Amino acid sequence: MTIVVEAQDEKVLEQIKKQLNKLIDVISVTDFTKKEHVERELVLVKVDYPAKDKDKLDALLVKYIAKVVQRKGNVVIIEAVDEQDKIGS
């Protein structure tokens, strides 16, 4: 499991790491702040849409590099994975 934390300062980050290490199920805690890493954000969205708008929905999926992970009737669950600033816009 990955937990992302935006700590106000180094003391807060150290306290979070100490508390996580006390948990029984935690094997290790790694701080990637100063290490090379890739950050991605995953969003799952449930959308209700009429069947006549399928082409519009498909065009949006291509634009945002998203895909349908489940479709039931007029309801779809869409998955988008990208950098945080691109997902948020």
ABEGO torsion letter per residue (X at the ends): XBBBBBBABAAAAAAAAAAAAABAABABBBBAAABBBBBBBBBBBBBBBBAAAAAAAAAAAAAAGBBBABBBEABBBBBBBBBAAAAAX
